[in-house]
Amino acid sequence: MTYCDCEPEHEAVWEGDEATLSETLIEAIATVEGVRPIELEPLADTIDAVALDTLFESSDAVRDPEQIFFFSVSGWNVFVSGDGRIQICDPAESSTPSPLFESAAVD
């Protein structure tokens, strides 16, 4: 299990119905930075968005909230749980290990 003690700057949930995970992620980062999504550096400069979307959209994908994907985008630490919850944290605030996501379900 991945751990981080940061207080998320922003949280979002990818529902999997209308937007792709990468689109939801771009919107979340734009919200944190207070800019329009078009003003961000391209996501493809940091991570393979197609691979990320494919991983989560696969019909064989397991939606396990215990599985955590971590990467950095635009200077932010991004955590995506297997069930589509996204937390964006300032990397300067991460130091002491603690549970990343609460065990309660997200509405």
N, C-alpha and C positions, 0 to 999 in steps of 0.2 A: 504494500500500500504506500502511496506517495504522501508525504507530509509537508506542510508549510504553515508557518505561524502568521502569515500576513493577513491583514484585514482587507478583504477585497475592495478595490476601488469601484468595481462594477460587477454585477452578476446578471447572467442571462440564461435562458433555457432554449435549446434548439428542440423544436417540437417535431421536426421531420416531415411536416406536411406541405408548407408553402415555400419556405426558403431553404437553401442548402446550409449545411453547418458553416461553411466558409463565409457565406453571406451574413449569417447571424453573427459570426465572429467579427467580421468587418464592421457591422453596425455597432457592436458592443465596444470595439476599440475606438471608433469615431465618437461615441458617447463619452467615453472616458477622457478623450483628448479635447472634446468640445469643438469638433470640426465636422465637416461633411465627409462621408465615406470617400468621395472622389479626391479629397485632399490628403489622404493617407498614402504612404509608400505602398507599392503593389504587394499584396500578400505573397505572391509568387517569388518575391525577392528573399523571403524568409523560409517558407514552407511550401510543400507541394499541396496546394489546395484541392486539386483533383483527387489525389491519393487520400487526403483527409476525408473528403466527402464520400468517396467510394467506401472507405473503411466503415463509416457510420451508416451508410445507406444500404449496405449489403443485406440481402434477405437472410443471410446466415449470421449476421452480426448479433452478438450477445449484448444485451442492454444491462450490463452489470455495473451498478454505481461504484463498486469497489475498484474497477479498472479506471486508471487515471492516465491521461495523456498530458504531458507537460512540454511546453516549448516557449520560446521568447519571440515576440512580435512587436516591432516598433518600440523597443525598450521596455515592454511590459512582460511580466511572467503570466503565461496563460495556462490554465488548468481546465481540461475538459473531461468530465466523468463519462463513463460508458453509457449512462442514461441521458446524455445530452446537456447536462448542467455545465455552465461556463463560469469561471471566476477569473477576473483580471486583477493582478496584484502588482504593486510597485516593487521592483526587485530589491530596492534598498531596505524594505521592511521585513524581508524573509531571513530568519536566522535560527530560531529555536523550533525544533520539531513539535508539531501538534497535529491532530486530525484536520485534514483539508476540508472535507465536506461533512456536514451533519448527517446523521443516519436517517433523519426524518425525510419523508417524501416531499418533493417540491410540487406545489399546486400549479 
